[in-house]
C-alpha cells in the first residue's frame, strides 16, 4: 500500500516525541507536518521533528498530502478536531480517552456515523501486545471456566511529568479528571477486549493530591467494577510511583475464573514478558504454564505493541474496515470512568451509562 501522509496536531503532550521513533519503522506512514497553536513552542519543537509546521490545524486538514491525522490536543478540544478532520476527509487517530466528558465521546461516535468511510480510533495498544494473544485465546478456549474476577494496576511516575513534558493542562479537572480518566481507560478497554464483557457498575475511592505541582485532581484512584456477567474487577491507577521504581511504572493484570487464572506483569522495560497460566480445565494443555513471550525490539513509545496497533490502523484505512478499537470502544471506556467519578461524588455504586 502507498504510505499514508501523516499530520500531527497538538504538541503540548508527552506522546508526540515519544511516538516519533516509531514512524521510522512503519512504512505505512509518512510524517508530513506538525501543528501547535503556540508558535514559539512549535518552532522550538521542530528542531526535533524537522517537518512542515503550522499553528492552525485546519491548514493540516486542507493538505492533499495528509491522509491521517493523529490528535494530541487537550481532551476537551479533541471531539471538535475529530469532527473537523472527518469533514475534511482525513482518517483520525485521537489519543485516548478522546474527550473530557461523555458528551464529547458521544460526539466522536456521531462523527463516525456521519462519515462511514472515515476510520476513527484511539491507540488502545495493549490489545496488540503479543501476550494479549495468549490471554485472549486462553479465555476464549474456556480454560479459565466462568470468569469471576479481574484486576489491573497502572501506576505511573508522578504528576510532575506533565509539567516537565509541557502538558500542564492534563492536571486540570476540566480535562476529565486525574489518572483514572487519563490512564484507567487503558485497562477498562483491555478488560472489555479480552473478556467480551461489559462493565455495568462502578464504585470508586480516591486520595491526594500530594506535593507539587499544585492541582485539584486525585493522585491515587481505585475502582471496584461489576460486569454484566456478574464478574467483579479491581482497578488501581495512580500518579504515585517513586522515580527510582524500575521504568517508573507498576503494571499488572490478572483474570481469574472457576477453573483457572492468568497473571501478567508487563515488562515496561525490555522486550521479554512472562505470563503465568494456571488451568484445571479438561481441555487445558497442562495445569500450570509459564510462557515467555519476546516482542520485536522497536524504538518508541510502547514499542512493538504500538507499532502493531498503528500498522493495523493503516491496514484498516487501506482495506476500508473497522480498526481494532472503534469509536464505540472510545465511548464505552469514557462511560465507565465517568461512572467512577460520579461515584466519588455520591459515595455509592454508580451505573455505567448505556
C-alpha positions in Angstrom: 0.0 0.0 0.0 1.0 3.6 -0.5 2.3 5.3 2.7 -0.3 7.4 4.4 0.6 11.1 4.8 0.5 11.9 8.5 -0.3 15.2 10.2 0.3 15.6 14.0 -2.0 18.0 15.7 -1.0 19.3 19.2 2.5 19.1 20.7 1.7 20.0 24.4 1.5 16.3 25.2 4.1 13.7 26.1 3.4 11.4 23.2 4.4 13.3 20.0 8.1 13.0 20.9 7.7 9.5 22.4 5.9 8.2 19.3 8.3 9.8 16.8 10.8 6.9 16.6 8.0 4.5 15.7 7.3 6.2 12.3 10.8 5.3 11.0 9.8 1.6 11.4 6.3 2.0 9.8 6.4 2.0 6.1 2.7 2.5 6.2 3.0 6.2 7.3 5.0 9.2 6.1 5.0 12.1 8.6 4.4 15.4 6.8 3.5 18.2 9.2 3.2 19.2 12.9 0.8 21.7 14.3 0.6 23.6 17.6 -1.2 26.9 18.2 1.8 28.2 20.2 4.2 29.5 17.5 7.3 29.8 19.8 6.8 26.3 21.2 6.2 24.9 17.7 9.4 26.4 16.4 11.4 25.0 19.3 9.9 21.6 18.9 10.6 21.4 15.2 14.3 21.4 16.0 13.4 17.8 16.9 10.8 16.9 14.3 12.1 18.7 11.3 8.8 18.7 9.4 6.5 21.4 7.9 4.8 23.4 10.6 1.5 25.4 11.1 -0.3 26.9 14.0 -3.7 26.2 12.5 -4.8 22.6 12.3 -7.3 23.5 9.6 -4.3 24.1 7.4 -3.2 20.5 8.1 -6.7 19.3 7.1 -6.5 21.2 3.9 -3.3 19.5 2.7 -3.7 17.0 -0.1 -0.6 15.0 1.1 -2.2 14.3 4.5 -4.4 11.2 4.7 -4.4 10.6 8.5 -4.1 13.0 11.5 -3.1 12.0 15.0 -4.6 14.4 17.6 -2.8 15.2 20.9 -4.8 18.3 21.8 -6.4 18.9 25.2 -9.2 16.3 25.8 -11.8 19.0 25.7 -10.7 20.0 22.2 -10.5 16.6 20.7 -14.1 16.0 19.6 -14.2 19.2 17.6 -10.9 18.4 16.0 -12.1 14.8 15.2 -15.2 16.3 13.5 -13.2 18.8 11.5 -10.8 16.1 10.3 -13.6 13.8 9.3 -15.4 16.6 7.4 -12.1 17.2 5.6 -11.9 13.6 4.6 -9.0 12.7 6.9 -8.8 9.5 8.9 -8.3 10.1 12.6 -6.2 8.7 15.4 -7.3 10.5 18.6 -5.2 10.0 21.7 -7.2 8.2 24.5 -9.6 8.9 26.1 -10.6 11.2 23.2 -12.7 13.6 25.2 -13.1 15.4 28.5 -16.6 14.0 29.2 -19.3 11.6 27.9 -20.8 14.2 25.7 -17.5 14.6 23.8 -17.1 10.9 23.4 -20.7 10.6 22.0 -19.8 13.3 19.5 -17.0 11.2 18.2 -19.4 8.3 17.7 -21.8 10.7 15.9 -19.0 11.9 13.7 -18.1 8.3 12.8 -21.7 7.6 11.9 -21.9 10.7 9.7 -18.7 9.8 7.9 -18.8 6.0 7.5 -15.8 5.9 5.1 -13.5 7.6 7.6 -11.6 5.5 10.1 -11.5 6.9 13.7 -9.8 5.2 16.6 -7.8 5.6 19.8 -4.4 3.8 20.4 -5.5 1.2 22.9 -2.4 -0.7 22.1 -2.3 -3.1 25.0 -4.8 -5.1 22.8 -1.9 -5.7 20.3 0.7 -6.8 22.8 1.8 -10.4 21.9 0.9 -11.5 25.4 -2.6 -10.4 24.7 -2.9 -13.2 22.1 -2.2 -15.7 24.8 -4.7 -14.2 27.2 -7.4 -13.8 24.6 -7.0 -17.4 23.3 -6.9 -18.9 26.8 -10.1 -17.2 27.9 -11.9 -18.0 24.6 -10.9 -21.6 24.9 -12.7 -21.8 28.3 -9.5 -22.7 30.2 -10.5 -20.3 33.0 -14.0 -21.6 33.2 -16.5 -18.9 34.3 -14.7 -15.6 34.8 -15.3 -14.1 38.2 -12.5 -11.6 39.0 -10.2 -9.3 37.0 -7.5 -7.0 38.4 -5.5 -4.2 36.9 -2.8 -1.8 38.1 -1.3 1.1 36.1 0.7 3.2 38.5 2.9 5.7 36.7 5.5 8.3 37.6 4.5 11.4 39.4 2.3 14.2 38.2 5.4 16.4 37.7 5.9 14.5 34.4 3.2 16.6 32.8 4.9 19.9 33.8 8.2 18.5 32.5 6.7 17.5 29.2 4.8 20.7 28.5 1.3 19.3 29.2 0.1 21.1 32.4 -3.5 21.0 31.1 -3.6 17.3 31.9 -3.6 18.1 35.6 -6.8 20.2 35.5 -10.3 19.0 36.4 -11.8 20.4 33.3 -9.9 17.9 31.1 -11.7 14.9 32.6 -10.1 14.3 35.9 -6.9 12.6 37.0 -5.2 9.3 36.4 -8.4 7.2 36.2 -9.5 9.3 33.3 -6.1 9.5 31.6 -4.7 6.0 32.4 -7.5 3.9 33.8 -9.3 3.8 30.4 -6.4 1.6 29.1 -7.4 -1.3 31.4 -11.1 -0.6 31.1 -10.8 -1.1 27.3 -8.5 -4.1 27.8 -10.9 -5.9 30.1 -13.7 -5.4 27.6 -11.5 -6.6 24.7 -10.1 -9.7 26.5 -13.3 -10.9 28.0 -16.1 -9.7 25.7 -18.0 -8.5 28.8 -19.3 -5.0 29.6 -18.7 -3.1 32.9 -22.2 -2.1 34.2 -21.5 -0.6 37.7 -18.6 1.2 39.3 -17.7 2.2 42.9 -14.7 4.5 43.4 -12.4 6.0 46.1 -9.6 8.4 45.6 -6.8 10.1 47.6 -4.5 13.1 47.1 -3.1 15.1 45.5 0.2 15.2 47.4 3.1 17.5 46.8 3.9 19.6 43.7 2.7 20.7 41.3 -0.4 22.3 42.7 -3.5 20.6 41.3 -7.1 19.6 42.1 -7.2 16.0 40.8 -6.7 12.8 42.6 -3.2 11.1 42.7 -4.4 7.7 43.7 -7.6 6.2 42.2 -9.2 2.8 43.0 -12.3 1.4 41.4 -14.5 -1.7 42.0 -16.1 -2.9 38.8 -19.1 -5.1 38.2 -19.5 -6.8 34.8 -22.7 -7.8 33.1 -21.8 -11.5 33.7 -21.7 -10.9 37.4 -17.9 -10.9 37.5 -16.1 -8.3 39.5 -12.9 -6.2 39.0 -10.4 -4.0 40.7 -8.5 -1.1 39.2 -5.6 0.6 41.0 -4.5 3.7 39.0 -2.2 6.5 40.1 0.5 9.1 39.6 2.3 8.0 42.7 5.3 5.8 41.6 8.7 6.9 43.0 11.2 7.9 40.4 13.5 5.0 41.5 10.9 2.4 40.6 12.1 0.4 37.5 10.7 2.1 34.4 8.6 4.3 36.8 5.7 2.0 36.1 3.9 -0.6 38.2 1.8 -2.5 35.7 -0.2 -5.7 36.3 -3.3 -7.6 35.1 -4.9 -10.8 36.1 -8.0 -12.8 35.1 -9.4 -15.4 37.4 -12.2 -17.9 36.8 -13.7 -21.1 38.2 -11.0 -23.4 36.7 -8.0 -21.2 36.1 -6.0 -17.9 36.4 -3.8 -15.7 34.2 -1.3 -13.4 35.8 0.9 -10.9 33.9 3.2 -8.1 35.0 4.1 -6.4 31.7 7.8 -5.7 31.1 7.7 -1.9 30.7 11.5 -2.1 30.3 12.9 -4.7 27.9 11.0 -6.9 25.4 10.6 -10.3 27.1 7.4 -10.9 29.1 6.3 -13.9 31.2 2.7 -14.8 31.6 1.5 -17.4 34.1 -1.4 -19.5 33.0 -3.0 -22.0 35.5 -5.9 -24.1 34.5 -7.7 -27.2 35.8 -10.0 -27.3 32.7 -10.1 -30.7 30.9 -9.0 -29.2 27.6 -6.1 -27.2 29.1 -2.7 -28.3 27.6 -1.2 -28.5 31.1 -2.2 -27.4 34.6 0.5 -24.7 35.0 2.4 -22.9 32.3 4.9 -20.0 32.4 5.1 -18.7 28.9 7.9 -16.4 27.8 6.9 -14.0 25.1 9.6 -11.9 23.3 8.4 -9.0 21.2 10.5 -7.5 18.4 12.5 -4.6 19.7 11.1 -1.4 18.1 12.1 2.0 19.5 9.4 4.5 20.5 6.5 4.6 23.0 5.2 1.2 23.8 7.5 -0.5 21.3 6.1 -3.4 19.3 2.5 -3.2 20.6 2.2 0.5 19.4 3.8 -0.5 16.1 1.3 -3.3 15.7 -1.6 -1.1 16.6 -0.5 1.7 14.2 0.1 -0.7 11.4 -3.3 -2.2 11.9 -4.9 1.2 11.7 -3.2 1.8 8.4 -4.4 -1.5 7.1 -7.9 -0.7 8.2 -7.7 2.5 6.2 -6.4 0.6 3.1 -8.9 -2.2 3.4 -11.9 0.0 4.4 -12.6 -2.0 7.5 -13.1 -1.2 11.2 -9.9 -0.6 13.2 -9.1 -2.6 16.3 -10.7 0.0 18.6 -13.8 1.7 17.3 -15.5 4.9 18.3 -17.9 2.8 20.3 -15.0 1.5 22.3 -13.8 5.0 22.9 -17.3 5.9 24.3 -17.6 2.8 26.4 -14.2 3.4 28.2 -15.2 7.0 28.9 -18.7 6.0 30.2 -17.0 3.6 32.7 -14.6 6.2 34.1 -17.4 8.8 34.2 -19.3 6.4 36.5 -16.2 6.2 38.6 -16.1 10.0 39.1 -19.8 10.1 39.7 -19.2 7.5 42.5 -16.6 9.7 44.1 -19.2 12.4 44.5 -22.1 10.2 45.5 -20.3 7.7 47.7 -22.4 5.0 46.0 -22.1 2.3 43.4 -23.0 4.0 40.1 -24.5 2.5 37.0 -22.5 2.9 33.8 -24.5 4.8 31.2 -25.7 2.5 28.5 
